[in-house]
Amino acid sequence: MARSKQATPSRRQVSSEYISKLDRKPPGLDHSAANGQSNGHAHANALAPGKQDKSDGVVLQLVVAVAGIYGSFLTWAYLQEKLTTTPYGPESAPERFKFPVFLLTIQSSFALVTGYLYNIARTPRGQPVPPIFPSRAIVPPLALVAFTSALAAPFGYASLAHIDYITFILAKSCKLLPVMFLHITLFRRRYPLYKYLVVAAVTAGVAVFTLHSGKKHSSSRGGGGSGQTAWGLLLLGINLLFDGLTNSTQDYIFATFRPYTGPQMMCANNLLGTLLTGAYLVLSPWLVHTGVGEWLGMDVAGSAGELAAALGFLRRYPSVWLDVLGFAACGAVGQVFIFYTLSTFSSVLLVTVTVTRKMFTMILSVVAFGHRLSRMQWLGVGLVFGGIGVEAAIARREKMAKEKNKLAATAAAAAAGGDESSKTKVA
């Protein structure tokens, strides 16, 4: 008499919010395991220790990812504010570090080497390392990303001369605003109502915070602060527009040139960015004497160009090298942890970590540099992070619903395939 096979016990799906590669089982694993065991309970007991080990491994990966993002980017933000706001030298003639392209070049060089090593490390053994430029067609959009990134940074650093760092953080906290603006104007795309409400809340929050900050400046500087604040916000607005163009182009690259990965883009962007900003630094001694150099304000760094001026500043104050190299290293490592989180967990987790990290960055700035906020400024902060939090919560719900529907569709397809296989055997 033939012995009938026992059905494989049903399994509960892992939550999609913190789903890890360790939880992604290859097809056919349960079927083969069932054939190897005649008793379903014995099979479940045999796998119990393995499940526990996997669960512990996922928790460890989660802790490493979150701690890496927080540690690297909080330190990065602290060093950024320290570099751009600390006066050096005697009180009678203080100097400030005002060399954004030089700083960007150092950071992109670090990120290029780190991204290349990460691209090699994540490649399975026996397989070739994915090329940075898999085709010629991908070079123009990657060059556009490098160009807009290189242009965005100097405008952002220049704005810090006219607005405080917390205003800078608040305005930079919502990348949704410039992305939506570009998609609406250039691509004629429409968004759901809640995204417009989020943008309105963030804009109102930044306006409330800046207006009340401006009153404080005007009272202490004899009314000249408001004009400088407006100029700083204009520079920051240009920075945000370039950021939006960068993000939109990156979305286009990932959607068009599949399977192009984050580490590949990290290497390509930083390679092209280093070449672009490096060429600027080399040519700056000649450009500074032209009409274009005067219009760009290159004479602020000195008639010898930004590279010579930055190296001279670092010779006079060699301790600044530690902050510059630390800033570059933290930015590079932070990018790796972002791509690690995206490849190991779902993007829902990354959104949550990013929003809370920006809040902690603002708190760190208040504590470390002695900023004092009025009640209305705290109201502006609440509007900004409240709007961002609502947008993140809705995005989280939408992503989890999509992943749930995808899992259900996969299970239905697998069940349909099993039914067809049974019919074939019976026939």
Secondary structure, 3 states (H helix, E strand, C coil): CCCCCCCCCCCCCCCCCCCCHHHCCCCCHHHHHHHHCCCHHHHHHHHHHHHHHHHHHHHHHHHHHHHHHHHHHHHHHHHHHHHHHCCECCCCCCECCCCHHHHHHHHHHHHHHHHHHHHHHCCCCCCCCCCCCCCHHHHHHHHHHHHHHHHHHHHHHHHCCCCCHHHHHHHHCCCHHHHHHHHHHHCCCCCCHHHHHHHHHHHHHHHHHHHHHHHHHHHHHCCCHHHHHHHHHHHHHHHHHHHHHHHHHHHHHHHHCCCCCHHHHHHHHHHHHHHHHHHHHHHHHHHCCCHHHHHHCHHHHCCCCHHHHHHHHHHHCCCHHHHHHHHHHHHHHHHHHHHHHHHHCCHHHHHHHHHHHHHHHHHHHHHHHCCCCCHHHHHHHHHHHHHHHHHHHHHHHHHHHHHHHHHHHHHHHHHHHHHHHHHHHHC
